[in-house]
Amino acid sequence: MITPKRFVNGQCIIMDKDIFIVVATQHKRTAQRGATVRTKLKNLKTGLVSEMNLAPDATYQRAYIETKNMQYLYHNDGLYHFMDQVTYEQIELPKDLLGTSVKFLKENAEIRVEFYEGKPVGVELPIYINLKVEYTEPGLKGDTARGGSKPATLETGTMVKVPLFINNGDVVKIDTRTGEYGGRV
């Protein structure tokens, strides 16, 4: 058991039968209400980050999360297949467990799968991933002087905004946290 006043960033706890990762924590003390701990918690199942004020002496159960590096193989009928790179064991994960990560999954990509009590509870992509531009409108000469952006379809089928100088076949770096263009490779 752990209390909010002892929370550390990256620590996992169980609250209301859900698993949360502590993203940020701040101790506050007010004259009228006393002490509270303001926390940002990320739900591992849904991926949503929420801010909460918790009593500093409340107790929560610690969750011990195991992570494994796995290789994404393919998807079929709404299931995404991954292989453990050490034991070569394969697992299937449903689309709803992966959340928005599905937009950036490329065959043979290495990702981290998080397990709680032997069951997969979430995935963690690298911060940046390189993807090939499958289709985008050609930029007109002189358009790049003003800056701006245009839509582009990546090899995974995801649409992102890219600068006007990007062409079909270019490889771009995408930030998987925000889904935004991060540079040309």
C-alpha positions in Angstrom: 0.0 0.0 0.0 1.1 3.5 -0.7 -0.1 7.0 0.1 -0.3 9.9 -2.4 2.3 11.9 -0.4 4.8 9.2 -1.4 3.8 9.0 -5.1 6.7 9.1 -7.6 6.4 9.8 -11.3 6.1 6.6 -13.3 4.7 4.6 -10.4 1.7 2.4 -11.0 -1.3 2.3 -8.6 -4.7 0.6 -8.5 -7.7 3.0 -8.0 -11.3 2.0 -8.5 -10.3 -1.3 -10.1 -8.3 0.5 -12.8 -4.5 0.8 -13.2 -3.0 4.3 -13.3 0.5 5.6 -13.9 1.5 8.7 -11.9 2.4 11.3 -14.5 2.9 14.3 -12.1 2.4 15.0 -8.4 2.3 18.2 -6.4 1.8 18.8 -2.7 -0.6 21.7 -1.8 -1.4 23.1 1.6 -4.3 25.5 2.1 -5.4 27.2 5.3 -9.0 26.2 5.1 -8.8 22.7 3.7 -5.5 21.4 4.9 -3.1 19.4 2.8 -3.9 17.8 -0.6 -1.9 16.1 -3.2 -2.7 17.2 -6.8 -1.9 14.4 -9.2 -2.0 13.7 -12.9 -2.8 10.0 -13.4 -2.9 8.2 -16.8 -5.3 5.3 -17.1 -3.5 2.4 -18.6 -6.6 0.9 -20.2 -8.1 4.0 -21.8 -4.9 6.1 -22.1 -6.7 9.2 -20.7 -4.9 11.5 -18.3 -6.9 13.0 -15.5 -6.1 15.4 -12.7 -7.2 14.6 -9.2 -6.9 16.1 -5.7 -6.2 13.2 -3.2 -6.0 13.2 0.5 -2.3 12.7 1.5 -3.0 9.9 3.9 -5.4 7.8 1.7 -4.0 4.4 0.8 -3.8 2.8 -2.6 -2.5 -0.5 -3.8 0.7 -0.6 -5.8 0.6 -2.2 -9.2 3.7 -3.9 -10.6 3.8 -3.6 -14.3 6.1 -5.8 -16.4 7.1 -4.5 -19.8 8.3 -6.6 -22.7 9.8 -5.6 -26.0 7.7 -7.1 -28.7 7.6 -7.0 -32.5 4.3 -6.0 -34.3 3.6 -8.7 -36.9 0.2 -8.0 -38.6 -3.5 -7.4 -37.9 -6.5 -9.6 -38.8 -10.2 -9.3 -37.9 -9.6 -6.5 -35.4 -6.8 -8.4 -33.6 -3.2 -7.2 -33.6 -0.5 -9.9 -33.4 2.8 -9.3 -31.5 5.8 -11.5 -30.9 8.1 -11.6 -27.9 11.6 -11.0 -29.2 13.2 -13.3 -26.6 10.8 -16.3 -26.3 9.2 -15.9 -29.8 5.8 -16.3 -28.1 2.9 -14.6 -30.0 0.0 -12.7 -28.5 -3.1 -11.1 -29.9 -4.3 -7.7 -28.7 -7.7 -6.2 -29.5 -7.9 -2.8 -31.2 -9.6 -1.1 -28.1 -6.6 -2.0 -25.9 -4.2 -0.3 -28.3 -6.1 2.9 -28.5 -4.6 5.6 -30.8 -1.4 3.6 -31.1 -3.0 1.7 -34.0 -2.5 4.7 -36.3 1.3 4.3 -36.1 1.8 0.5 -36.1 4.0 -0.6 -38.9 4.9 -4.2 -39.6 8.1 -5.3 -37.8 8.1 -2.2 -35.6 9.4 -2.8 -32.1 7.1 -1.6 -29.2 6.8 -2.2 -25.5 3.8 -4.1 -24.2 2.8 -3.6 -20.6 1.6 -6.6 -18.6 -0.2 -6.7 -15.2 -0.5 -10.1 -13.6 0.4 -11.8 -16.9 -2.3 -10.0 -18.9 -1.5 -7.2 -21.4 -2.9 -3.9 -20.3 -1.3 -1.4 -22.7 1.4 -0.5 -25.2 4.1 2.1 -25.3 5.3 3.3 -28.7 8.7 5.0 -29.3 8.3 8.8 -29.0 9.2 9.2 -32.7 8.5 6.8 -35.6 9.6 7.1 -39.2 6.9 6.6 -41.8 6.8 6.9 -45.5 4.5 9.3 -47.2 2.2 7.4 -49.6 0.3 10.3 -51.0 0.3 14.0 -50.8 -0.5 16.8 -53.2 2.6 18.2 -54.9 3.8 21.5 -53.6 3.8 24.4 -56.1 7.1 26.3 -56.6 7.1 29.4 -54.3 4.5 28.1 -51.9 7.1 27.2 -49.3 8.0 30.9 -48.7 5.0 31.5 -46.6 5.2 28.2 -44.7 2.0 26.3 -44.3 1.0 22.7 -44.4 -0.9 20.1 -46.5 -2.5 16.7 -45.7 -0.5 13.6 -46.3 -1.4 9.9 -46.1 1.3 7.8 -44.5 2.1 4.1 -45.1 -0.1 3.1 -42.2 -3.1 5.0 -43.6 -2.9 7.8 -41.1 -3.4 11.4 -42.3 -1.1 14.1 -40.9 -0.3 17.7 -41.8 3.1 18.1 -43.3 5.0 21.1 -44.7 4.5 22.0 -48.4 8.0 20.8 -49.4 7.2 17.1 -48.5 6.6 14.8 -51.6 5.4 11.3 -52.2 7.9 8.7 -51.1 9.6 11.0 -48.5 10.2 9.5 -45.0 9.0 11.7 -42.2 9.4 11.6 -38.4 6.1 11.6 -36.5 5.6 12.3 -32.8 3.5 9.4 -31.6 2.3 11.3 -28.5 0.6 14.1 -30.5 0.4 12.6 -34.1 2.2 15.6 -35.5 5.0 16.0 -38.1 8.4 16.1 -36.4 10.8 16.4 -39.4 12.1 14.8 -42.5 14.4 11.8 -42.4 
